């Protein structure tokens, strides 16, 4: 499997329940606010959705307004200038990523990163230029600035998958200004951004001012709704939004996704509980993993997953060892620039986190003695 989350091949299809640390989904599960309103979605399935999705877009705009203050250190009251024409809806973030990439003849991809960027660019015959993360997994802003001169667009994760690093806005501003002045597009994948908490990491404020910024978001990770397939793009460049929409089929969002968005975006308790959980459990996981001799390096993360470089084992062997304990991990050898020494682990609740730590400590003891 190219991605995490394959609980079927070695799990469900063999009547086996696996503890999945390869998939980065909020362990608090499906928000109660959606469960309690799912009956409305059932009633709506006997009619076509609004082809313009006006109510859904209103829900997104309300969530943007909420997020513009809530997810920042200083809760300054800022109103969004986003209109319906600045929003494009997708069957998951994956559709948005695919179609926005298809709009360009050349693209700079920062690597390692989500492998679909590269696959989509190759599918659309885009000329691909790579900018490489530094050895410490931080963005190389000078390199990005140089490479963007040779391409029409840049795609970058915030936080980035698989390492969980975020963009330093101060260092990135020169790139923003250059792209704005030179009609380049910066595609920022924020599928995991809510997990960064109230640090102001999102580019929601910047997308209000910069026409060059295209933000991608989804319900998948933070709201634990991967089966709903609901993503959206935000951009002030209305021509780019129109271009993407022209390649879509009508009614690409189902009634369950509409009701989910309408309710979970307003679920402040779920949002607050999720941020409290990730702040505590992420620190716990990183601190504990750094004490395990099996790992040469455990990278700091702002997301709900942790990238680890192994000292004594390769990812295939560790995968097999963990699978024997009914645990799935994400092997990272198929990420460009990473090799078989790298794995990625999701951050779960304390009980499940302690379980995988117990297994990893045992494996570490076995291979180091």
N, C-alpha and C positions, 0 to 999 in steps of 0.2 A: 504493500500500500504506500502511496506517495504522501498521504496525509495521516494525521492522527485520527483517533475516533473510530477505528475499525474494531468494534466490539463483536462483530459478526463471525469473521473467518475462524478465529480460534475460540470464540465465545458462544454467542447465542445459537449459532448454527450447529454447535456441538453440545448444546444443552448445558453450557458452562457460563457462570456469571463472573465477569472480570471487573476488577477495580481499575478504572481507566484514567491513568495519569498522562495519556497522550493527547487528550482533548481538553481544551482550556475553556470550560464552561463553568459559570457561576454555580458553586455547590449548594447555594440556597434554593436552587431549583426554580420551577415555573412560578412566577408571581401569583399570589392569591387573587390579586385584582383581575387577572385574566381568567383564572379558573372560575371565579364567581360570575363572570359575564359571558362565559362560553356559550350559554344557551342562546344569546342574541345572535352569535355567529351561526349557530345551527339553523335559526330561523331565516337568516339571510342567504343561506346556500341555495335556496330555490329561486333566487333572482340574480341577475347580473350585477356585479359591482358598478358603482359610478365610474365610467370610463376615464373621467378626469380626476377621480380620487380626491375631491375637494375637502371632505371631512378629514381624511387621513392626512392631507397636507396641512390642514389647520392644527391637527394634533402635533405634527412635527414642528410647526412654527411656535406653538406654545411651549414645547419642550426646549427648543432653542432659546427662547426668552428666559425660561427657568435656568437653563444651563449657563447662560452668559454671566450669571452672578453666583449661582450655587457652587460651581466647580472651580471657583477662584479663591485665592487666599483672602483677598479683600472683596467682600460681597457688594461690589458697586452695582448700582441699578443701571443696567444697559438694555436698551430695547433693540431687538433685531430688525433689520431692514429687509429681511428675506421675504420674497413674494412667491406665489405659486410657480411662477415662471423661472425661479431660481432653484427649483427642486425637481429631481428626477428620481423615480421609484424603481427598485429592482427586486428581482426574485432572489433575495439574498445580496450581500455585498459582492459576491462573485460575479453576478450579472453586470453590476455597475463597473467593476474593475475591468472586465472583459471589453465592454462597449466604450468606455472612456479611452482605453488604450488603442482601440480600433480607430480612433479619431486622428491618430498621428502617424506620420511616416517614419519618425525616429524618436527614440525614448532613452533616457538615462535611468538605469535601474541601480539602486544602491543594494549591494549584496554583502553578506547573506541576507535574504529576506524571503517573504512568502513566495513559494515557488510558482504560483499561478501568474505572477507578474511576467516572468520570463516565458512561460508557456503561451500566455495570451499574446504577447508581443510577437513571438515566433509564428503563431497561427495567422496573425494579420500582416505578416511579412514586414514588420517594423525593423528598422536598423537599430540594433541594441548597442548601447554604450554602458559600461559598468563603472560605478564608483564603489570603491571597496572600504568597508569599515576598517578602522585602525585595529591593531592587535588587541587592544583593550575593549573592543566592540563599540567604540564611540564613533560617531559620524566624523568623516574627514571633510570639513566644510570648504577648505581650500580646493580639494579635489572635486567636490560637487560643483563649486563655482566654475571651475575650469571646464568640466565635462558638459555642463548645461549649455555652454556656448556652441556645442557641436550637435545638439539635439533640439527637437521641438518641445519636448516635455520631460519632466522628471517625475518618477514615482518613488515615494518614500513612506515608511511606516512610522506611526507615532501613537503608541509605542511600536517599535519594530519587532517583528516575529522573525527569528526565534529568540532574541536576546533580551527583549523588554526595555531597550533603551529609548529615550525620548529626545526630541529635537530641542537644542538649546536656542531659544528664540533670538537672543542677542546676537549669537554667531550666525544665525540663519537670515537675519534681516537684510544683509547685503545681497543674498541670493534672491530673496523676495523682491527687493527693489529692482534688481537687474531683470528678473523675469517679467515684472510689471512693465518696465520701460521697453523691453524688447519682444513683447508679445509671446512669451514662452508660457507654458502651463505647468504648475506644480500640483501633482496629484498626491494628496496626503491621506493615507489609509488610517482611519481612526477607529477601526473595529474594536479595539481594546481600550479606548481612551478613558472611559469612565473608571476603569480600575486604577488610574493614576490618582484618583481622589481630588482633593481641593487644592491642587498645586497650580492650576491655570495652564496645564500642558496643552490643552486643545487649541486649535487654530480657528475656533468659532468666531472670535472677535476679528481676527485677520481676514476671514472670508467675507466679512461685511465691507472691508475697505479695499481689498486687493482682488481685481478681476482675474488675476492669474491663478488664484487658488481654487482647487477643486477638492472638496472634502468628501470622504466616503465613510459612512457609518452603517450600523446594523443593530438588529435586536438580538442577534445570535449569541454573543458571548456574555455580556453583562446581564442581560435579562433572561439568559438560559433558555432561549427559544430557537435552537438550530433547525428544528423541524418545521418551523413556521415559514422560513425563507423570506425574510423581509429586510431589505437594505435600502439606503437612499443616498443620493449625492446632492451636494450643495455647491452652488457656484453663481457668481455674478455675471459670468459670461453666458448670456442667454443663447448665443449662437451655438456654443458647445452643448448646452442642455438640449437644444432643438435637434442637433446632430445625433445625439444619443437616442433621443425619443424616436427619431425617424427610423431607427433600426430595431425598435421593440415591437412586439405584438401587443394588441390591446388586451386589457384585463389580465395583466401579468401578476397582479397581487390579489390573493384570494380573501374571502370574507373573514377568515380566522386571523389572518395577518392584520387586517384593518382593525378588528376589535381588540387584538392584542396591543397594537400601538396606541390606540385610543385610551386604553386603561393603564398600561405599564408606564407610559411616559409621565402619568400623573401620580404614580405610586411612590410618594416621597419616603414612606417608611421602608419600602423594599430598597430604594436607592441608598438611604442612610445606613440600613443594616448591612448592605453589601460593602459599603466603603469601610465601615467599622471592622467587618470580617477581614477584608483584604489587607488592611493596614497591619492588623495583628498577625495574621497567618503567614503573610509574605515574609515578614521579618523573622518569624519563628522558623520557617522553612530554610531561608537563606543562611541564617545563623547555624542551624543544625547541619545542613549539608556541608558547610565549610569545615566542620569538625570531622568529617568522614575521610579517612586517608585514601579511599578509592579515587577521590577527585583531585586533580591538579589545580583546577580553577573553577570557582562558582561565581558566576557573573551577577552583579547587582541588577535588579529589575524593578521597573515601575508598573509591571503588568501582573497578570495572574499565572505566570509561568516563570521558570528559572532555567537558564542554559548552563550546562555543566560540561567541563572538559575532563575526561578521565585520564588517570595516570597509569593504571595497571590493566585495564580491560578495554575491549572495543565494543561498539554499540550493539552489534549482532549477538555477541556472547552475553552481554548484560541483559539484552532483550529476552533471550531464551531463559536465562536464570530467573528473571522477574516473572516471566510467563508461567514458569513452574509454580510460582507462588500466587498465581491468578491475578497478576498485575501487568498492565500494559504501560509501556513508556514510549516516548517518541524518539526514534532513531533519527539523527540529524545529518547523516552522511549524504543525503540527497539535496541538502541546501548548498548552493554554490559557495565555495570558499571554506566549507566545513568538511571534515573527514570523519572516519569511523570512531574518533575519540570523543565525539560530541553527542550528548543526549539533551532532551528538554523534558522537564517535569512540570505538570500543572500544580497549582496551589489549590488544595481542597480544604475541607473542614479539619479540625484538630484530630479527630479520631482517624480519619483516613490518612492524613499527613503522618501521623505517628506510625501507622502501619507500614507505609513505604519506607520510612526512615529506619524502622526496625529491620526490614528486609535488606536494605542497602548496607546497613552496618554489619549484618551477618555476612553478606557477600564480600564486603571489604575485608573482613577478618579472614575469610576463606582464601582470598587471592593474595593477601599480603603476608600470610604466614606460611 
